[in-house]
Amino acid sequence: MSALTVDHSGTGHEWDDVVRIWEETDAPEGCKVEIIEGIVTVSPPPSDEHNDTAWLVQQQLLTVLPDGWAIYQTLGLALQQSGGLYMPDLVMMPRSRLSQGPDGRTAAADAELVVEITSKSNANHDRVTKTHGYAKAGVPLYLLLDPWHSGRPTATLYGEPEHGTYRVLGTVEYGGKLTLPAPFDLEIDTGSFPVR
């Protein structure tokens, strides 16, 4: 199943109107509803392998979770400047920053680390649109886990955002290890991640 998109950009809707449409979208249980470049997007529920990968990453991140921080799984991050409201697979951030963004939503800039795991139906959103969106918002670290990458599952860590662009801090094929810098100082082991 591919992502369902509803484009309201041609009707003059402002950000608040698009957010209202997002809030009122009645998607089947388990689907992910996001705003990507001003378009309300509904993606099918993730696969078992996708969910298992998220759990395996979360287990590793829990070992370095600072006091007062949390790891969120279905947190909407507002990127109003780029017409987005993304729901990363994992967000790591101080709990005190929760709901401090526009209209009581959590601003993407308040996240310290976001993790996206590509699905076949939305891989390009994660690889291109969200990479640019997170960088433009100033999210310090973006971990992209891509089991659909050219037949070779890869993990890529982006960081040092500047002018809407990240620097690639490291890329490994599944099976390798990728180091998250401070404040995490964690070596992510991708060896146990399921391959499609």
PLY file of the C-alpha trace (Angstrom):
ply
format ascii 1.0
element vertex 196
property float x
property float y
property float z
element edge 195
property int vertex1
property int vertex2
end_header
0.00 0.00 0.00
1.38 3.43 -0.81
1.00 6.61 1.19
-2.23 8.51 0.65
-1.73 12.22 0.13
-4.24 15.01 0.21
-2.89 18.24 -1.26
-4.47 21.42 0.04
-1.75 23.80 -1.12
-3.70 25.03 -4.12
-6.73 26.09 -2.07
-5.00 28.83 -0.06
-5.09 27.04 3.28
-2.76 28.56 5.84
-0.71 26.52 8.30
-3.48 26.47 10.93
-5.96 25.13 8.39
-3.61 22.35 7.31
-2.99 21.42 10.96
-6.75 21.33 11.56
-7.16 18.97 8.58
-4.31 16.83 9.98
-6.03 16.70 13.38
-9.35 15.72 11.83
-7.96 13.04 9.50
-9.68 9.77 10.33
-7.03 7.22 9.45
-7.21 3.51 10.23
-5.62 2.48 13.52
-1.84 2.20 13.35
-1.45 4.50 10.35
0.92 7.44 10.57
-0.56 10.83 9.68
1.97 13.58 8.97
2.22 16.91 7.20
5.04 16.83 4.66
5.65 20.00 2.65
2.14 21.22 3.45
0.48 17.96 2.38
-1.42 15.75 4.81
0.05 12.27 4.30
-1.30 8.96 5.59
1.09 6.01 5.62
0.11 2.41 6.33
1.10 0.79 9.64
4.76 -0.16 9.77
5.87 -3.75 9.24
6.90 -6.08 12.04
10.55 -5.69 10.98
10.18 -1.90 11.16
8.76 -2.06 14.69
11.42 -4.54 15.79
14.18 -2.24 14.52
12.67 0.69 16.44
12.64 -1.41 19.61
16.26 -2.54 19.11
17.42 1.06 18.65
15.40 2.21 21.64
16.98 -0.48 23.82
20.43 0.82 22.91
19.46 4.47 23.46
18.02 3.69 26.89
21.52 2.81 28.10
22.63 6.46 27.67
19.37 8.29 28.44
20.27 11.36 30.55
18.20 12.17 33.64
15.14 14.21 32.73
15.15 12.99 29.11
12.76 10.65 27.30
12.46 8.63 24.12
9.13 9.19 22.34
7.65 6.96 19.62
4.64 8.83 18.27
5.56 12.44 18.97
4.56 15.00 16.35
7.35 17.50 15.67
6.29 20.86 14.21
8.37 22.27 11.36
6.11 25.18 10.51
8.77 27.02 8.46
8.89 24.12 6.00
5.20 23.17 6.16
5.72 20.00 8.14
4.54 18.05 11.13
6.62 14.88 11.22
6.19 11.81 13.43
9.63 10.21 13.63
9.96 6.61 14.68
11.93 7.76 17.74
12.68 11.16 19.28
15.17 11.65 22.11
14.94 14.93 24.02
14.66 16.56 27.43
11.13 16.12 28.82
11.05 19.82 29.77
10.94 20.77 26.08
7.82 18.73 25.37
4.91 20.84 24.02
6.92 24.09 24.10
6.62 24.86 20.38
3.99 26.68 18.33
0.40 26.13 19.47
1.56 23.85 22.29
3.17 21.39 19.91
6.74 20.23 20.24
9.03 22.09 17.86
11.44 19.92 15.88
14.25 22.21 17.05
13.69 20.92 20.60
14.61 17.35 19.65
18.22 16.30 20.18
18.04 13.10 18.11
15.43 11.83 15.66
15.39 8.33 14.21
13.55 7.41 11.03
13.27 3.88 9.67
12.32 3.81 6.01
9.36 1.85 4.75
9.02 0.88 1.13
6.10 3.29 0.70
7.79 6.38 2.18
11.53 5.87 1.81
12.07 9.04 -0.24
10.32 11.21 2.35
12.79 9.97 4.98
15.83 10.13 2.68
15.21 13.55 1.14
12.34 15.67 2.48
12.76 14.87 6.16
16.55 15.08 5.98
16.22 18.64 4.70
13.37 19.47 7.10
15.21 18.28 10.21
18.40 20.06 9.14
16.50 23.30 8.45
14.87 23.03 11.89
18.29 22.59 13.49
17.83 19.07 14.90
21.41 18.20 15.98
21.35 14.50 15.03
19.29 12.52 12.53
19.72 8.74 12.35
18.31 7.25 9.16
17.90 3.49 9.11
17.23 2.39 5.55
16.55 -1.32 4.99
15.39 -0.42 1.45
18.63 1.32 0.36
19.63 -0.12 -3.04
19.30 -3.67 -1.81
21.90 -3.00 0.91
20.38 -1.95 4.22
22.28 1.06 5.61
22.39 3.26 8.68
23.38 6.90 8.18
23.99 9.47 10.89
23.55 13.12 9.93
24.67 16.03 12.10
26.02 19.58 12.23
23.00 21.16 10.48
23.73 24.39 8.67
21.49 26.30 6.26
19.12 23.34 5.82
21.91 20.86 5.12
23.44 18.12 7.23
26.94 16.76 7.18
27.11 12.96 7.00
28.82 11.86 10.22
28.90 8.20 9.25
27.29 5.48 7.15
27.47 1.72 7.63
25.76 -1.26 6.11
23.61 -3.24 8.54
25.97 -5.35 10.59
28.32 -2.43 11.25
28.54 0.00 14.15
27.82 3.73 14.05
28.91 6.13 16.81
26.57 8.79 18.16
28.60 11.77 19.45
28.11 13.61 22.76
25.89 13.93 24.66
25.19 10.27 23.83
28.63 8.75 23.19
27.01 5.53 22.09
28.03 2.98 19.50
24.86 1.83 17.73
25.22 -1.82 16.74
23.15 -2.52 13.62
24.04 -6.23 13.56
20.72 -7.36 15.06
18.49 -5.18 12.88
16.13 -7.31 10.77
16.66 -7.27 7.03
13.58 -7.37 4.82
0 1
1 2
2 3
3 4
4 5
5 6
6 7
7 8
8 9
9 10
10 11
11 12
12 13
13 14
14 15
15 16
16 17
17 18
18 19
19 20
20 21
21 22
22 23
23 24
24 25
25 26
26 27
27 28
28 29
29 30
30 31
31 32
32 33
33 34
34 35
35 36
36 37
37 38
38 39
39 40
40 41
41 42
42 43
43 44
44 45
45 46
46 47
47 48
48 49
49 50
50 51
51 52
52 53
53 54
54 55
55 56
56 57
57 58
58 59
59 60
60 61
61 62
62 63
63 64
64 65
65 66
66 67
67 68
68 69
69 70
70 71
71 72
72 73
73 74
74 75
75 76
76 77
77 78
78 79
79 80
80 81
81 82
82 83
83 84
84 85
85 86
86 87
87 88
88 89
89 90
90 91
91 92
92 93
93 94
94 95
95 96
96 97
97 98
98 99
99 100
100 101
101 102
102 103
103 104
104 105
105 106
106 107
107 108
108 109
109 110
110 111
111 112
112 113
113 114
114 115
115 116
116 117
117 118
118 119
119 120
120 121
121 122
122 123
123 124
124 125
125 126
126 127
127 128
128 129
129 130
130 131
131 132
132 133
133 134
134 135
135 136
136 137
137 138
138 139
139 140
140 141
141 142
142 143
143 144
144 145
145 146
146 147
147 148
148 149
149 150
150 151
151 152
152 153
153 154
154 155
155 156
156 157
157 158
158 159
159 160
160 161
161 162
162 163
163 164
164 165
165 166
166 167
167 168
168 169
169 170
170 171
171 172
172 173
173 174
174 175
175 176
176 177
177 178
178 179
179 180
180 181
181 182
182 183
183 184
184 185
185 186
186 187
187 188
188 189
189 190
190 191
191 192
192 193
193 194
194 195
